[in-house]
C-alpha cells in the first residue's frame, strides 16, 4: 500500500500535492480529483455507470479530512464530499493522470459537454 508522507493543498492553484514514501510525488488538480471522485455519484456501481461530470474547470477544494489511517475525504467548493480517496487510489490517480485526463476530455467532447460551468 502506498503511504503518503505529505499531503498539501495549494488553494491558490487548486492543486493537491501528494508525496509518497516510495519517493513519488504528484500534483493533482482539484478538477481532476472532482471528476475522478471515487464516490458512487461519479463512479456508479459498475464501470458502465461512470458519470462524466461537466462544468468543473474552476472547482476548488475547501477541506481535506483524514479518514482513519488509510484515506482522506476531500470537500470541494461545489459541496461534493462523498468520495473517500484512499492512499492507493490517490497514487493510482497520480500514475494514470495523463491517460485518465485524456479519457475525460474525450468523454466530454463525445457528449457535447464542456469543462466550463454553464
C-alpha positions in Angstrom: 0.0 0.0 0.0 1.2 3.5 -0.9 1.6 5.7 2.2 1.7 9.5 1.8 4.4 11.4 3.6 2.9 14.7 2.8 -0.5 16.0 1.6 -0.6 19.7 0.9 -3.3 21.7 -0.6 -2.4 24.8 -2.6 -5.7 26.7 -2.6 -4.4 29.4 -5.0 -3.6 27.0 -7.8 -6.3 24.5 -6.8 -3.8 21.6 -6.7 -3.4 18.8 -4.1 0.3 17.8 -3.8 0.8 14.3 -2.5 4.2 12.8 -1.7 4.5 9.1 -1.0 7.0 7.0 1.0 8.4 5.4 -2.2 9.6 8.9 -3.4 6.8 9.5 -5.9 5.1 12.9 -5.9 2.0 14.0 -7.7 0.3 17.4 -8.3 -3.4 16.6 -8.7 -5.6 19.4 -9.8 -8.9 19.8 -8.0 -10.9 19.5 -11.2 -9.2 16.1 -12.0 -9.9 14.9 -8.5 -13.5 16.0 -8.6 -14.3 14.3 -11.9 -12.5 11.1 -10.8 -14.0 11.1 -7.3 -14.4 7.5 -6.0 -18.0 8.3 -4.9 -20.9 6.3 -6.2 -22.3 9.5 -7.5 -19.4 9.7 -10.0 -18.3 6.1 -10.4 -21.7 4.4 -10.2 -21.8 0.8 -9.0 -20.1 -0.6 -12.1 -17.7 0.7 -14.8 -20.5 1.2 -17.3 -22.3 3.5 -14.8 -19.5 6.0 -14.5 -20.7 9.6 -14.9 -19.0 12.3 -17.0 -19.1 15.4 -14.8 -19.0 18.6 -16.8 -18.5 22.2 -15.8 -15.9 21.8 -13.1 -13.0 23.8 -14.6 -12.9 26.2 -11.6 -13.8 23.8 -8.8 -11.7 24.1 -5.7 -11.0 22.1 -2.6 -12.2 23.7 0.7 -11.3 20.8 3.0 -9.1 17.8 3.4 -10.2 15.5 6.2 -8.3 12.4 7.4 -10.3 9.1 7.3 -8.6 6.7 9.6 -5.0 5.9 8.6 -5.9 5.0 5.0 -7.6 7.8 3.2 -8.8 11.4 3.1 -12.2 12.9 2.3 -12.0 15.9 0.0 -14.6 18.6 0.3 -15.0 20.5 -3.0 -16.4 24.0 -3.2 -19.4 22.7 -5.2 -20.1 20.8 -1.9 -19.3 17.3 -3.3 -17.8 15.5 -0.3 -18.9 11.8 -0.6 -15.7 10.3 -2.0 -13.1 8.7 0.2 -9.7 8.9 -1.5 -7.6 6.0 -0.2 -3.8 6.3 -0.4 -3.8 3.6 -3.1 -6.4 5.5 -5.2 -4.5 8.8 -4.9 -1.4 7.0 -6.1 -3.3 5.4 -8.9 -4.7 8.8 -9.9 -1.2 10.2 -10.0 0.2 7.3 -12.1 -2.7 7.4 -14.5 -3.3 11.1 -14.7 -2.4 11.6 -18.3 -4.5 8.6 -19.6 -7.5 9.4 -17.3 -7.5 13.1 -18.2 -7.3 12.4 -21.9 -10.2 9.9 -21.5 -12.2 12.5 -19.6 -11.7 15.2 -22.3 -12.7 12.6 -24.9 -15.9 11.8 -23.0 -16.8 15.4 -22.6 -16.3 16.0 -26.4 -18.3 12.9 -27.4 -21.2 14.1 -25.2 -21.0 17.7 -26.3 -20.2 18.8 -22.8 -17.7 21.4 -21.5 -15.3 21.9 -18.6 -16.7 25.4 -18.2 -19.6 26.0 -15.9 -22.9 26.9 -17.5 
